[in-house]
Amino acid sequence: MKKKTTIIGIIGIVAIAVAVIVVFWMQSHKNENPGEPEVDVSQVMELLLRDIEKSYPPTPKEVLKYYSEITCCFYNDSLTQEQLEQLAEKSYELYDDELKENMPFDQYLTDLQEEILNFQSQKIVVSGYSVSAAADVERFREDGFEWARLYATYRLRQGTDYKYSNEVFVMRKDSDGHWKIYGFDLAKDEDTGVLEEETAKK
């Protein structure tokens, strides 16, 4: 009985040792397997990988947040032409069909590229954004459609100077129950003055 217990104990120790060796080997070689690389997914890639056909933003606020995240990437990142066009397609998918009719994708892309170049020439980046709280989203019915009105504030940085651009967005729910951007414009209280320094910036 004692001999059997000793053998079991030895087997247990060997099993633990083998397990430790295997774990150590896996940890030291996990990045050497070219078939399973560890990918550091950037914000741009996260936005591009999101399949909004399967997981469309469920509320006007979530639509505007996704749109604003893309907007920040347009003006902050050094995008390749392919990435720019792919992000533009994602952004364009959030537009209402009527808005698309008035602004075909080719025109949208051309205007977007011109605006990005204009920002770059002035060394302006969109350094952040905020959107209306869910409680501040105004919903209403008109012409047989459900509508929503909400706001986004974009922080523009030029060197150490800042300006806040306030925009109002109007969205319409389509036949699939998706909120689409019908139109947007500067809010009435938009500050059109010079860029102001943000003293709280570290």
C-alpha positions as CSV (number, residue, x, y, z in Angstrom):
1,M,0.0,0.0,0.0
2,K,2.9,2.3,0.9
3,K,4.7,1.4,-2.3
4,K,1.5,2.2,-4.4
5,T,1.1,5.6,-2.6
6,T,4.8,6.4,-3.4
7,I,4.4,5.6,-7.1
8,I,1.2,7.7,-7.3
9,G,3.1,10.6,-5.6
10,I,6.0,10.3,-8.1
11,I,3.6,10.2,-11.0
12,G,1.9,13.3,-9.7
13,I,5.2,15.2,-9.3
14,V,6.2,14.2,-12.8
15,A,2.8,15.3,-14.2
16,I,3.1,18.7,-12.5
17,A,6.7,19.1,-13.8
18,V,5.6,18.3,-17.3
19,A,2.7,20.7,-17.0
20,V,5.0,23.5,-15.9
21,I,7.4,22.9,-18.7
22,V,4.5,22.9,-21.3
23,V,3.1,26.1,-20.0
24,F,6.5,27.8,-20.0
25,W,7.2,26.6,-23.5
26,M,3.8,27.9,-24.7
27,Q,4.4,31.3,-23.1
28,S,7.8,31.6,-24.7
29,H,6.7,30.6,-28.1
30,K,3.2,32.0,-28.4
31,N,4.4,35.0,-30.6
32,E,6.6,32.8,-32.8
33,N,3.7,31.1,-34.6
34,P,3.1,33.0,-37.8
35,G,-0.4,31.4,-38.1
36,E,-1.7,33.0,-34.9
37,P,-0.1,36.4,-34.5
38,E,-1.2,38.7,-31.7
39,V,-2.7,41.7,-33.4
40,D,-2.7,45.1,-31.8
41,V,-6.0,46.4,-33.2
42,S,-5.9,50.2,-33.5
43,Q,-9.0,52.4,-33.2
44,V,-9.1,52.7,-37.0
45,M,-9.1,48.9,-37.4
46,E,-11.7,48.5,-34.7
47,L,-14.0,50.8,-36.6
48,L,-13.4,49.1,-39.9
49,L,-13.9,45.6,-38.5
50,R,-17.3,46.6,-37.0
51,D,-20.1,45.0,-39.1
52,I,-22.9,47.5,-38.7
53,E,-25.2,45.4,-40.9
54,K,-25.2,42.8,-38.2
55,S,-24.9,45.1,-35.2
56,Y,-26.2,48.5,-36.2
57,P,-26.1,51.1,-33.4
58,P,-29.4,50.8,-31.6
59,T,-30.1,54.4,-30.6
60,P,-29.6,57.9,-32.1
61,K,-26.9,58.5,-29.5
62,E,-25.0,55.4,-30.4
63,V,-25.2,56.2,-34.1
64,L,-23.8,59.7,-33.4
65,K,-21.0,58.3,-31.2
66,Y,-20.0,55.9,-33.9
67,Y,-20.1,58.6,-36.5
68,S,-18.1,60.9,-34.3
69,E,-15.4,58.2,-33.6
70,I,-15.0,57.9,-37.4
71,T,-14.8,61.7,-37.7
72,C,-12.0,61.9,-35.1
73,C,-10.0,59.3,-37.1
74,F,-10.5,61.3,-40.3
75,Y,-8.7,64.3,-38.9
76,N,-6.3,62.8,-36.4
77,D,-4.7,59.7,-38.0
78,S,-2.3,59.3,-40.9
79,L,-4.7,57.2,-43.0
80,T,-3.8,55.3,-46.1
81,Q,-6.0,56.1,-49.1
82,E,-7.6,52.7,-48.7
83,Q,-8.4,53.2,-45.0
84,L,-9.8,56.7,-45.7
85,E,-12.2,55.3,-48.4
86,Q,-13.2,52.3,-46.1
87,L,-13.9,54.6,-43.2
88,A,-15.8,57.0,-45.5
89,E,-18.0,54.0,-46.6
90,K,-18.7,53.2,-43.0
91,S,-19.7,56.8,-42.3
92,Y,-21.8,57.0,-45.4
93,E,-23.7,53.9,-44.4
94,L,-25.1,56.0,-41.5
95,Y,-26.7,58.5,-43.8
96,D,-30.4,58.5,-44.7
97,D,-31.3,57.5,-48.2
98,E,-32.6,60.9,-49.0
99,L,-29.4,62.5,-47.9
100,K,-27.5,60.0,-50.1
101,E,-29.6,61.0,-53.1
102,N,-28.6,64.6,-52.7
103,M,-24.9,63.7,-52.0
104,P,-23.6,60.7,-54.0
105,F,-20.7,58.8,-52.4
106,D,-18.1,60.1,-54.9
107,Q,-19.1,63.7,-54.1
108,Y,-19.1,62.9,-50.4
109,L,-15.6,61.4,-50.6
110,T,-14.2,64.3,-52.7
111,D,-15.6,66.9,-50.3
112,L,-14.3,65.0,-47.3
113,Q,-10.8,64.7,-48.7
114,E,-10.7,68.5,-49.4
115,E,-11.8,69.2,-45.9
116,I,-9.2,66.9,-44.4
117,L,-6.5,68.6,-46.5
118,N,-7.7,72.0,-45.3
119,F,-7.5,70.9,-41.7
120,Q,-4.1,69.5,-42.2
121,S,-2.8,72.6,-43.9
122,Q,-3.9,74.6,-40.8
123,K,-2.6,71.9,-38.4
124,I,-6.0,71.4,-36.9
125,V,-7.1,68.1,-35.4
126,V,-10.3,66.9,-33.9
127,S,-9.0,66.0,-30.4
128,G,-12.3,64.8,-28.9
129,Y,-16.1,64.9,-28.9
130,S,-19.2,64.6,-26.7
131,V,-22.8,63.8,-27.6
132,S,-26.1,64.5,-26.1
133,A,-27.1,62.4,-23.1
134,A,-29.9,60.0,-23.8
135,A,-32.3,62.2,-21.8
136,D,-31.5,65.2,-24.0
137,V,-32.4,63.5,-27.3
138,E,-35.6,65.1,-28.7
139,R,-37.8,62.6,-30.4
140,F,-40.9,63.4,-32.5
141,R,-43.1,62.2,-35.3
142,E,-43.6,64.0,-38.6
143,D,-44.7,62.9,-42.1
144,G,-45.3,59.4,-40.9
145,F,-41.7,59.0,-39.7
146,E,-40.0,58.9,-36.3
147,W,-37.3,61.6,-35.9
148,A,-34.6,62.5,-33.4
149,R,-32.7,65.7,-32.8
150,L,-29.5,65.7,-30.8
151,Y,-26.2,67.5,-30.5
152,A,-22.4,66.8,-30.7
153,T,-19.6,69.0,-29.6
154,Y,-16.3,68.6,-31.3
155,R,-13.0,69.8,-29.8
156,L,-10.7,71.3,-32.4
157,R,-7.0,71.7,-31.5
158,Q,-4.6,73.9,-33.3
159,G,-1.3,73.8,-31.5
160,T,-2.2,74.7,-27.9
161,D,-5.3,76.6,-28.9
162,Y,-8.8,75.1,-28.8
163,K,-12.2,75.7,-30.2
164,Y,-15.5,73.8,-29.6
165,S,-17.7,73.2,-32.6
166,N,-21.3,72.5,-31.7
167,E,-23.4,70.7,-34.3
168,V,-27.0,69.6,-34.3
169,F,-28.0,66.3,-36.0
170,V,-31.4,65.2,-37.2
171,M,-32.0,61.5,-37.7
172,R,-34.9,59.5,-39.2
173,K,-35.7,55.9,-38.5
174,D,-35.9,53.8,-41.6
175,S,-38.0,50.8,-42.5
176,D,-35.5,48.5,-40.8
177,G,-35.8,50.4,-37.6
178,H,-32.3,51.9,-38.0
179,W,-31.7,55.6,-37.1
180,K,-30.0,57.3,-40.1
181,I,-28.5,60.8,-40.3
182,Y,-30.9,62.9,-42.3
183,G,-29.0,66.2,-41.9
184,F,-26.7,68.2,-39.7
185,D,-25.6,71.8,-39.3
186,L,-23.8,74.2,-36.9
187,A,-25.9,74.8,-33.8
188,K,-27.4,78.3,-33.4
189,D,-25.1,79.0,-30.5
190,E,-22.0,78.0,-32.4
191,D,-19.0,80.0,-31.3
192,T,-17.5,81.5,-34.5
193,G,-14.7,83.4,-32.7
194,V,-11.0,82.7,-32.7
195,L,-9.6,79.6,-31.2
196,E,-9.4,79.9,-27.4
197,E,-6.7,78.4,-25.2
198,E,-7.8,75.6,-23.0
199,T,-5.9,76.3,-19.8
200,A,-6.9,73.0,-18.2
201,K,-5.0,71.1,-20.9
202,K,-2.0,69.4,-19.4
